[in-house]
Amino acid sequence: MQPVRVRFAPSPTGPLHIGGVRTALYNYLYAKKNKGVFILRIEDTDLVRFVEGAEEYIIESLKWCGIKIDEGIDEGGNYGPYRQSDRKQIYRQYADILVDKGDAYYAFDTTDKLEELRKSAEKEGKTFIYNGSVRSKLHNSLSIPESRWKDLLKRGEPYVIRYKMPSSEDFHFDDMIRGQMAVNTSTLDDKVLFKSDGMPTYHLAHLVDDHLMEISHVIRGEEWLPSLPLHFMLYRSFGWETPLFAHLPLLLKPDGKGKLSKRDGDKMGFPVFPLFWPYGETAKGYREEGYYPEAFVNMLALLGWNPGTEQEIFSIDELINSFSIERVHKSGSRFDPEKARWFNHHYLQQRSNNQLALEFRDYLRAQGYHHDIGDLETIIDLVKERVSFVKDIWNEADFFFRSPDKYDREVIKKRWQPETPAQLLELKSVLDGIDKFTPEITEQTVKSWITEKGYNAGAVMNAFRLVIVGASRGP
């Protein structure tokens, strides 16, 4: 049985979307479940869309998530290089193999000519497809004499290499998630495999790399599903063993209407990237928003997969043991920002008061406050259940560190009575008279005083909370 070797192969064209992180995670879980190898390969053949810093961002994102790379740019391995731009000398020979076999050809059509044909087809309510139905009428090595196209190559005329899709063949292929599918090749176009800038397209480069790196399973997003027939065809043309394919469902907007985008996150106030993106148009990240990586990974794993049980909380080891491609959904999964907060709340509650105090201390220092860890542990114990993020502790407990600078007028109207000032001055004297200031002694002393005076306990304590906190909130 072939060893399991999977790869995550992102393009460094911007920040890594959480959908991409999920693809990496599922590849990682599948590899570890099957004692296989997880590979990171950077697919940077699109020179136009390349973004400086994106590669480093991808690697840092995986590290933050705890997704450990077995083979990659930094880790090395026996199948490198692991960056496609470092492998570009490899691809041309495979394009030439297809041309020599008659499964690919040179096309000299200009961009303007192709655009003209597309617009002409649109006017007739049709879609222009460059395939067997039109290729004999276009400017390529199948439609012009051999001496002519060889002369064009010799003169350095710009060209691309296209795959020669069979004119009409019923082609059957399989996907681990979606089962068996079929297509007639007359509906498919002759995809470009090698561009005029001397770089391969995704279709050729990824397939050659997957073969040379002995990838056993290709687990990727469903946006590549329409290209799957071409990829099966290419494997057949090369005479190579085909890996198993699994195309993952989309991550959908919270309302389920379309793919989750940065705009959705901006509009609704949640990130769609794992880390803060600092270049150009900046974007929020889960790490900087205060999410724990284990909460983020747990949440992401269940967006498109379920274990077949009611269990929702998983450690990374539990995810590895439970994961299977068979339980990945076919349909898209709605992203729920409140559920994401729920996961983080859970993981925060599992942390000790000491851990949270150390994390909160860093936040306090940035605000200019310095407090003993022991005091912070006591404060955190009072508000912990109310918060989902460490930064929220400040919102629930800021009055422990500073006096209120404003008071809630609605609470004043409701809680402040003519007798309130005198009662609070009495309460101050009662508190000043306590020798041993413990919660138990303080509570009993104050209760006894209220009973003795015949005061309304709720009225006194709510007013007391108001002067300390400035509002009706607090422990």
C-alpha angles and dihedrals in degrees: 000000000000113000114250111257118169132174139205106210113182126172116235095232098123141316117342110254117224087246087063091048089053090052089052091047095051091048090050094047092048092049094048093044089056097039089249139137127271114209130192112208121178112218103202102155092118098087094176095058098037112128122201112239095021095105092054089046091055093051093046090049092055091047092052090052092051093244102149118210116221097187127016149107095307098027096049122202142181095280103055160166090081097192114079095217086061090053100047093114088063100060103059093065091056092049088052091051090058092047091050090050091051093245094111137030145192116263120196099181113137123236090243092053093050091048089051090053092049093051092046091053091048091055088058092048092252137117119239111234121185101217144105093310094064110012094095089061095050135077106271143113091268095055103041130055117278092240089054098051092043088054090051090053091048091051091052096247110174113257144159129215114237130193113245103232114204110258098236122355129143102230124193124199140164138233123191092226103033101034125218120354135178137203137176110236092222087079093055128084132227098260121212110251100176124031130219090249090066095255127117122240122241091263094063102029099050092045094050090046093048090052096046092044090049094236109187100188130029108204110179144137123296091245085084094054094094088056094051095093090055091049092051088049091052092051088051092049092052092043091234129146110260119234120227113267131214121179114201123220122252125265104239135208115267090262091050093240106126140330119323110256140181088254090060090052093048091048096047099034104248132111124250094191128070095228136024110277108220102183128091107323099021122219137196121254133207092236094055092043088062104260119148113235092233090054091048093049093045091051093046095049091060093051098095101359135066130187095225091250137082092257114124105165114076133170115216090258091052090050090052092050094046103039122110133162089225090069095051111113123245095212127063123273123230116234112230113197091192091055089052089055089047091057092050091048089054094050092045090054089054092059119094120248088247093055091049092045090056091048093045092047090065089053091048093050089055086056091050097254126127121192140165115265091232092057091047091052090054092049093046091051088060097051105023097104091054097057136075097184134037090239089058090066088076092055090052099040110024090118089069088066105034141018117255114270092198139019129224105253094202091055091048091054091050102038108027114089131174091258094048099092093053092046092051092049088053090049090052090055091049091052092046089056096058111106099189108041103204126141092247097048093041093050093048093046094050093045091051091050092050091049093047092051094042092232125157104259094207093050093049097045095044090052089046090052090050095056093047100040103023090230142043095267128097140081 
